[in-house]
Amino acid sequence: MPALILSLLLNFPALAAELVGRAVLPADTFAPGSTTGQFKKTNRTTPFINAQPVQGFSAVIPGSFAGTYLVISDNGFGSKANSPDNVLRIYALEPDFTTGQVFPVNFQTGERLKSFNRESFLQLNDKRQKANFPIIASQKVYPGSNIPVSREIAKNRLLTGADFDTESFRQVSDGTFWVGDEFGPFLLHLGQNGELLDSPIPLPNLRAIGKLNFVKSPDNPEFANLPDDTARIAAANIGGSKGFEGLALNSSGTKLYAMLEGALKDDIVRPSTSPERSRLLINEFDLATKQYTGKVFSYKLENPSYAIGDLTAINDNEFIVIERDNNQGDPNNPAFKTPAQFKRLYKINITNLDKQGFLKKEVLVDLLKISDPKGIAINLSKNSIFTFPFVTIENVLPIDARTLLVINDNNYADTIGRYPGQADNTEFIKIRLDKPLNLVKS
């Protein structure tokens, strides 16, 4: 009996969440647009002529109509160099958990569409010329090539994956959007038509860690004229792709909480003298003044090699964080030699700190051990346990106090976490918690 009790306790986080819905958007889903993939080596036939992959979802918010959602795509193919022809977009869609399909919807009306067309997305742009550095749309050819910049990109000053890496976003009460970027890192303020309303807002080095006054990644445009990547990495105080991965809006709609994916290079937690690779900073931003308040919170990763995928609010003080390792693949499938081992949702409270000043963490869901007693995932579940074994899981949203929506970023078409040898689809899952959250919707 004691052994049985111990086993149940060890598996409690897995059994605390139940799979109640699953819908899939195929990896090879495209929307009309300028030709993309001209600088990306992939197992797909490139370039994608007059088309853009509908992929790389990095954040999700509610749509205007029940059951619909808005998702933002990241920079495209993973780097500035391979994504200058990839237009940054927000897509409107509806996962149908009855049929298991994901449908595009009209951005304004929420009406289902037969395909992802121009009614289903918003294109981010700089028509007001607020960017304070040269963007792709202002150049004649794509960097490092003799390929002319798309007429559509140039004419409409569309923002691309060589300008920003859009990893998180929220919509506030006036209908405008706030976006977290990894390249700066910057906060971007966008209008309802996707236009940049203000110059990109940099992140002050509020903890005065190291010598720089602002947090800057190697992809920061200020480093564009440095001779090579080595020089840019040396000049930066945070690693590449370690900028704003999470952006939460509190339930009062007054504050944003912008969370870095990586630790600052020179961060040291006393009495240690070595860098603290596990501390991620969450910076509070006041929407009324459009300034950082100076409040900074410390989140500690379970392992310095791990990363976070999203930050979303439950109420004014409580938030959900996705924390994950860099592995992929179902650990129950022997075909995966280095399968996923750690994919979790944690609950944090910004008023609840430990003795070292880190936010205390409570396991909310183990995404590798989701109960599936009804067989919703069919043959994907083993012994009634469903896994969500993707390398990047970057979307979590409370639908109600007991239900969460979780979506992976499929990194089209580079990651293979579900089926060996097959590019990942984008999966939308609904999870029911055993205990309700103290949810207050903004």
RABEL-V32003 format. One line per field, one symbol per residue. ss: DSSP state (@ for helix, = for strand, . for the rest). psi: psi as a letter, one per 20 degrees, with the letter a starting at -180 (. if undefined). burial: b if it has 24 or more other ideal C-beta (glycine too) atoms within 12 Angstrom, else e. Layout:
ss->???
psi->???
burial->???
This chain:
ss->.@@@@@@@@@.@@@@.=========....===...=...........=..===...======......=====.............=.========....=====......=........===.=..........@@@..=......=..@@@@@@.=.=.....======.....=====....=====....==....====.........==.....@@@.....@@@@@@@..=.....======.....======...=...=......=...========....==========......=======....=======..................===========....=========...==......@@@.=..==......========..======..........=..=...========.........
psi->ghhgggggghjghgiipppiqpqpoqgmpqqqaqprjijpprjroqropkqppnrkpiqqrqaiqpiqqpqpqbiejirghjkijoppqpqpropoigijrpqqrphhijpqqhroaiijrppprlhjlhpkrprhhjqhqqpjrjpqpphggggjlqqriigqnoiqqqprhjirqpppqhgfqqppoqrijjqphrqporoqmhjloahqiqpprhjphhjhjqhrhghgghhrjqrqkjbohqoqprhikhqqoppqhrqqgjppoqjqjqqniipppopppphgilqqiippqpppqhpiirrqhrpqqgbhhqqppppqajrqqpiioihohmrphooqpqpqpijoqahijqpqqppgpoiimppmhikhjdihqplkppqmkqgoojppppgahipqppqqoilplhqnhgppjpqproppqpppqhpqqmpop.
burial->eeeeeeeeeeeebbbbbbbbbbbbbbbbbbbbbbbbbbbbebeeebbbeebbbbbbbbbbbbbeeebbbbbbbbbbbbbbbbbbbbbbbbbbbbbebeeeebbbbbbeebebbeebeeebbbbbbbeeebbebebbbebeebbeeeeebbebbbebbbbbbbbbbbbbbbbbeeebbbbbbbbbbbbbbbbeebbbbbebbbbbbbbebeebebbbbbbbbbbeeeeeeeebeebbbbbbbbbbbbbbbbbebebbbbbbbbbbbebebeeeeeebbbbbbbbbbebeeeebbeebbbbbbeeeebbbbbbbbbbbbbbbbbbbbbbbbbbebeebeebbbbbbbbbbbbeeeeeeebbebebbbbbbbbbbeeebbeebbeeebbbbbbbbbbbbbbbeeebbbbbbbbbbbbbbbbeeeebbbbbbbbbbbeeebebeeb
